[in-house]
Amino acid sequence: MQVSSACIPKIMNYAEALEHFNQVMPYRSGSQKGIKPLGSNRRYKYLSIAKGQNDEIYLQFVKSNIVTFHSDGYIVVSLCKWDTVGTRQFVAAATPFGVTHERGQTYLRIGDKWYAFADSDTPIIVQPDGTVRDPIHESIYRLNAKAIKSKRAEYSGFIEYVKNMGNVLVGIKDTEIAPVAERHRSTFAEFNTLREIRLRRMELPYPFGGERKREGFLKYMNLFLSHVKKAQETEDLQGYYDMFVLLGASSLNYSPSLNSFIKSNPWRYPSDISDDVEIGSRMLEFFDEIIKHIHREEVFDKIVVPVGKKVSNHNRKYFK
């Protein structure tokens, strides 16, 4: 969104919001007839201002009530399930508040303090005195070296298998996928191939049904780890191999020219790759990420920080 082109006014309080609403002329025709544009550039029809039944004033972005000014001085700021660059730019342009996004967390700056949004649906309520009602406490998550080492030990058999196989292989042929999928049709197979294990990417938040989607990811990871443990208990080499292939298909890059899953980016190198690159290190890194997601409460120490302080913490992705 081009904020400067839209010419959005910065509205500081209810009085200014009401004055602006009363001054703006609504669209006289078309699909937007009767709606009042927010900016002086009336071409930006997805930016509007409206008045509610209790005289509250809404600043709207794509028909969502992003900012609400109440006559008693309360200001409600909501991402309306859309924690996007456009939404954040809109809030910063139309209000006296600053907005920033740090490693998957959006903050609203009020005065000299930063307040975190609990999620993309829960609003921040600014009270007439400039304080925030029920602000959330941010936390820093630090990896506990002793705890993660203990968790890795639980999967030491499979980790050793991946290390040994991965250090001598430079790729997993796509012809190896179908037989594994056939053996695990009721669990890991999808459309005659293997369903990848996916990790949460912080830069891609879940706008709708986030918790349900996250539970789906964790459920699949847990299923994978349960098969790993079962193979360890019985020293099942076939089970080790199948989970090795699934892990490789999930963590490596597919090269159409080589018909293989490889460590290198297939689009940065020619088809006749001469430098063989082992795949074990990438696979072990990916497996370590699975452990952190599944055993997050055990391997991370949670440190609560004062309200109003912005923190940049990469490890919060395991908890969102």
C-alpha positions as CSV (number, residue, x, y, z in Angstrom):
1,M,0.0,0.0,0.0
2,Q,1.3,3.4,-0.9
3,V,0.5,5.4,2.2
4,S,1.9,8.7,0.9
5,S,-0.2,8.4,-2.2
6,A,-3.4,7.7,-0.3
7,C,-2.9,10.9,1.7
8,I,-4.2,9.5,5.0
9,P,-4.6,12.0,7.8
10,K,-2.9,11.1,11.1
11,I,-5.8,11.2,13.6
12,M,-4.8,11.7,17.2
13,N,-8.0,11.4,19.2
14,Y,-11.8,11.0,19.0
15,A,-12.4,14.7,18.5
16,E,-10.2,14.7,15.4
17,A,-11.8,11.5,14.1
18,L,-15.3,12.9,14.5
19,E,-14.3,16.2,12.8
20,H,-12.8,14.4,9.9
21,F,-15.8,12.1,9.5
22,N,-18.2,15.1,9.4
23,Q,-16.1,16.9,6.8
24,V,-15.6,14.1,4.4
25,M,-18.1,13.8,1.5
26,P,-19.3,10.2,0.8
27,Y,-19.0,8.6,-2.7
28,R,-22.1,9.6,-4.7
29,S,-22.3,6.6,-7.0
30,G,-20.9,3.2,-7.8
31,S,-20.4,0.2,-5.5
32,Q,-19.0,2.5,-2.8
33,K,-22.0,4.9,-2.8
34,G,-22.5,6.3,0.7
35,I,-19.1,5.3,2.0
36,K,-16.7,8.0,3.1
37,P,-13.1,7.7,2.0
38,L,-10.4,8.2,4.7
39,G,-7.7,9.9,2.6
40,S,-8.0,13.0,0.5
41,N,-7.0,10.9,-2.6
42,R,-10.5,9.3,-3.2
43,R,-9.1,6.7,-5.6
44,Y,-8.1,4.5,-2.6
45,K,-11.5,3.1,-2.0
46,Y,-10.4,0.4,0.3
47,L,-9.5,3.1,2.9
48,S,-12.6,4.5,4.6
49,I,-14.0,6.1,7.7
50,A,-17.3,5.3,9.3
51,K,-19.5,6.0,12.3
52,G,-21.0,3.4,14.6
53,Q,-24.3,3.2,16.4
54,N,-22.7,4.5,19.6
55,D,-21.0,7.3,17.8
56,E,-17.6,5.5,17.7
57,I,-15.5,6.3,14.7
58,Y,-13.9,3.5,12.6
59,L,-10.8,3.8,10.5
60,Q,-11.3,1.0,8.0
61,F,-8.8,-0.9,5.8
62,V,-10.4,-3.2,3.3
63,K,-13.7,-3.1,5.2
64,S,-12.1,-4.1,8.5
65,N,-12.3,-1.8,11.6
66,I,-8.6,-1.6,12.2
67,V,-8.8,1.5,14.5
68,T,-11.8,2.5,16.6
69,F,-12.0,5.9,18.4
70,H,-14.6,5.9,21.2
71,S,-16.1,9.1,22.6
72,D,-14.9,8.3,26.1
73,G,-11.3,8.5,24.9
74,Y,-10.6,4.8,24.4
75,I,-8.8,3.8,21.2
76,V,-8.9,0.2,20.0
77,V,-6.3,-1.1,17.5
78,S,-6.9,-4.4,15.9
79,L,-5.1,-6.3,13.1
80,C,-8.5,-8.0,12.3
81,K,-6.7,-11.3,11.6
82,W,-4.6,-9.7,9.0
83,D,-1.1,-9.2,10.4
84,T,0.3,-7.9,7.2
85,V,2.6,-5.2,6.0
86,G,-0.4,-3.3,4.6
87,T,-2.3,-3.4,7.9
88,R,0.8,-2.3,9.9
89,Q,1.4,0.6,7.5
90,F,-2.2,1.7,7.8
91,V,-2.0,1.9,11.6
92,A,1.2,3.8,11.5
93,A,-0.1,6.3,9.0
94,A,-3.5,6.9,10.5
95,T,-2.7,7.0,14.2
96,P,-0.2,8.5,16.6
97,F,1.2,5.1,17.3
98,G,4.2,3.4,15.8
99,V,4.2,-0.2,14.5
100,T,7.0,-2.7,14.0
101,H,7.3,-6.4,13.3
102,E,10.1,-8.3,15.0
103,R,10.7,-12.0,14.2
104,G,7.0,-13.0,13.9
105,Q,5.7,-10.5,16.6
106,T,3.9,-7.2,15.9
107,Y,4.3,-4.3,18.3
108,L,2.4,-1.1,18.8
109,R,4.4,1.9,20.1
110,I,2.6,4.1,22.6
111,G,4.8,6.9,23.8
112,D,8.2,5.3,24.6
113,K,6.9,1.8,25.1
114,W,6.2,-1.1,22.8
115,Y,3.2,-3.3,23.4
116,A,2.9,-6.7,21.7
117,F,-0.3,-8.0,20.1
118,A,-1.3,-11.3,21.7
119,D,-2.3,-12.6,18.2
120,S,-3.7,-11.3,14.9
121,D,-7.2,-11.2,16.3
122,T,-6.9,-9.7,19.8
123,P,-6.9,-5.9,19.8
124,I,-4.8,-3.6,21.9
125,I,-7.0,-1.2,23.9
126,V,-5.4,2.2,24.7
127,Q,-7.1,3.9,27.7
128,P,-7.7,7.7,27.9
129,D,-4.6,8.1,30.0
130,G,-2.4,6.5,27.4
131,T,-1.9,3.2,29.2
132,V,-2.8,-0.2,27.7
133,R,-5.5,-2.3,29.3
134,D,-4.3,-5.8,30.1
135,P,-1.0,-5.7,28.2
136,I,0.6,-9.1,27.6
137,H,4.0,-10.0,29.1
138,E,6.6,-10.8,26.5
139,S,9.1,-13.5,27.1
140,I,12.6,-14.5,25.8
141,Y,13.2,-18.2,25.2
142,R,16.7,-19.4,25.6
143,L,17.8,-22.9,24.6
144,N,19.0,-25.0,27.6
145,A,22.1,-26.8,26.4
146,K,21.8,-29.6,28.9
147,A,18.1,-30.2,28.2
148,I,18.5,-30.3,24.4
149,K,21.5,-32.7,24.8
150,S,19.3,-35.0,26.9
151,K,16.5,-34.9,24.3
152,R,18.9,-35.7,21.5
153,A,20.1,-38.7,23.5
154,E,16.6,-40.1,23.3
155,Y,16.9,-40.3,19.5
156,S,20.6,-41.2,19.5
157,G,20.1,-44.4,17.5
158,F,18.4,-42.7,14.6
159,I,20.7,-39.6,14.8
160,E,23.7,-42.0,14.4
161,Y,22.0,-43.7,11.4
162,V,21.3,-40.3,9.7
163,K,24.9,-39.2,10.4
164,N,26.4,-42.4,8.9
165,M,24.2,-42.5,5.9
166,G,24.2,-38.8,5.3
167,N,27.9,-38.5,5.3
168,V,28.4,-40.9,2.4
169,L,25.3,-39.9,0.3
170,V,25.1,-36.8,-1.8
171,G,21.4,-37.2,-2.6
172,I,18.3,-39.3,-2.3
173,K,16.9,-40.5,-5.6
174,D,13.2,-39.8,-6.3
175,T,12.8,-43.5,-7.1
176,E,13.3,-44.2,-3.4
177,I,10.2,-42.3,-2.5
178,A,7.4,-44.4,-3.9
179,P,8.4,-47.7,-2.1
180,V,8.5,-45.9,1.2
181,A,5.2,-44.2,0.6
182,E,3.7,-47.6,-0.3
183,R,4.8,-49.1,3.0
184,H,3.4,-46.1,4.9
185,R,0.2,-45.5,2.9
186,S,-2.0,-45.0,6.0
187,T,0.4,-42.6,7.8
188,F,3.0,-40.7,5.7
189,A,1.8,-41.2,2.2
190,E,-0.2,-38.7,0.1
191,F,-1.1,-39.0,-3.6
192,N,1.4,-41.9,-4.0
193,T,4.3,-39.9,-2.6
194,L,5.5,-38.9,0.9
195,R,3.9,-36.0,2.7
196,E,6.6,-33.7,3.9
197,I,7.3,-32.7,7.4
198,R,6.9,-29.0,7.6
199,L,8.4,-26.6,10.1
200,R,6.8,-23.4,11.3
201,R,8.2,-20.4,9.4
202,M,8.1,-17.3,11.6
203,E,7.7,-14.9,8.6
204,L,4.5,-16.7,7.6
205,P,2.0,-16.4,10.5
206,Y,-1.3,-18.3,10.5
207,P,-4.0,-15.6,9.8
208,F,-6.9,-18.0,10.3
209,G,-7.2,-21.0,12.6
210,G,-3.6,-20.6,13.6
211,E,-3.7,-22.9,16.6
212,R,-5.4,-25.6,14.7
213,K,-2.8,-25.4,11.9
214,R,0.0,-25.5,14.4
215,E,-1.6,-28.6,16.1
216,G,-1.6,-30.3,12.7
217,F,2.1,-29.7,12.2
218,L,2.9,-30.9,15.7
219,K,0.7,-34.0,15.3
220,Y,2.6,-35.0,12.1
221,M,6.0,-34.4,13.7
222,N,4.9,-36.5,16.7
223,L,3.9,-39.3,14.4
224,F,7.3,-39.2,12.7
225,L,9.1,-39.3,16.1
226,S,7.0,-42.2,17.3
227,H,8.1,-44.2,14.2
228,V,11.7,-43.2,14.9
229,K,11.4,-44.5,18.5
230,K,9.7,-47.7,17.4
231,A,12.6,-48.4,14.9
232,Q,15.1,-47.7,17.7
233,E,13.4,-50.1,20.1
234,T,13.5,-53.0,17.7
235,E,16.6,-51.9,15.8
236,D,14.5,-52.1,12.7
237,L,16.8,-51.1,9.8
238,Q,13.9,-50.9,7.4
239,G,12.2,-48.5,9.8
240,Y,15.4,-46.4,10.1
241,Y,15.7,-46.3,6.3
242,D,12.1,-45.3,5.7
243,M,12.2,-42.4,8.3
244,F,15.6,-41.4,6.8
245,V,14.0,-41.0,3.3
246,L,11.0,-39.1,4.8
247,L,13.4,-36.8,6.6
248,G,15.5,-36.3,3.5
249,A,12.4,-35.5,1.3
250,S,11.3,-33.0,3.9
251,S,14.7,-31.2,4.6
252,L,16.5,-31.3,1.2
253,N,16.0,-29.5,-2.1
254,Y,14.7,-31.4,-5.1
255,S,16.8,-31.2,-8.2
256,P,14.8,-32.0,-11.4
257,S,18.0,-32.3,-13.4
258,L,19.4,-34.9,-11.0
259,N,16.1,-36.5,-10.0
260,S,17.3,-36.4,-6.5
261,F,16.9,-34.6,-3.2
262,I,20.2,-32.7,-2.5
263,K,21.6,-30.3,0.0
264,S,22.6,-27.6,-2.6
265,N,20.1,-25.2,-4.1
266,P,19.4,-26.8,-7.5
267,W,18.7,-23.4,-9.2
268,R,22.1,-22.0,-8.3
269,Y,24.2,-24.7,-9.8
270,P,24.4,-26.3,-13.3
271,S,23.0,-29.8,-13.9
272,D,26.4,-31.4,-13.9
273,I,27.3,-30.6,-10.3
274,S,30.8,-31.7,-9.8
275,D,31.2,-30.9,-6.1
276,D,29.5,-33.7,-4.2
277,V,27.9,-32.3,-1.0
278,E,27.0,-34.6,1.8
279,I,23.3,-34.4,2.9
280,G,23.7,-35.5,6.5
281,S,24.3,-32.1,8.1
282,R,21.2,-30.6,6.6
283,M,19.1,-33.5,7.7
284,L,20.4,-33.4,11.3
285,E,19.7,-29.7,11.5
286,F,16.1,-30.3,10.4
287,F,15.7,-33.2,12.9
288,D,17.0,-30.9,15.6
289,E,14.3,-28.4,14.7
290,I,11.7,-31.1,15.1
291,I,13.0,-31.9,18.6
292,K,12.8,-28.2,19.5
293,H,9.2,-27.9,18.3
294,I,7.9,-31.0,20.0
295,H,9.9,-30.7,23.2
296,R,9.8,-26.9,23.5
297,E,8.7,-26.8,27.1
298,E,11.6,-29.0,28.1
299,V,14.5,-27.6,26.1
300,F,13.8,-23.8,26.4
301,D,14.0,-21.6,29.5
302,K,11.3,-18.9,29.5
303,I,12.4,-15.5,30.8
304,V,9.6,-12.9,31.2
305,V,10.5,-9.3,30.3
306,P,8.9,-6.1,31.6
307,V,5.7,-4.8,30.0
308,G,6.4,-2.3,27.3
309,K,9.7,-3.7,26.2
310,K,10.2,-4.9,22.7
311,V,12.3,-8.1,22.3
312,S,13.8,-9.8,19.3
313,N,13.8,-13.5,20.0
314,H,14.2,-16.0,17.2
315,N,13.2,-18.9,19.5
316,R,9.6,-17.5,19.9
317,K,8.7,-19.3,16.7
318,Y,8.5,-22.5,18.6
319,F,5.8,-21.1,20.9
320,K,3.6,-19.2,18.4
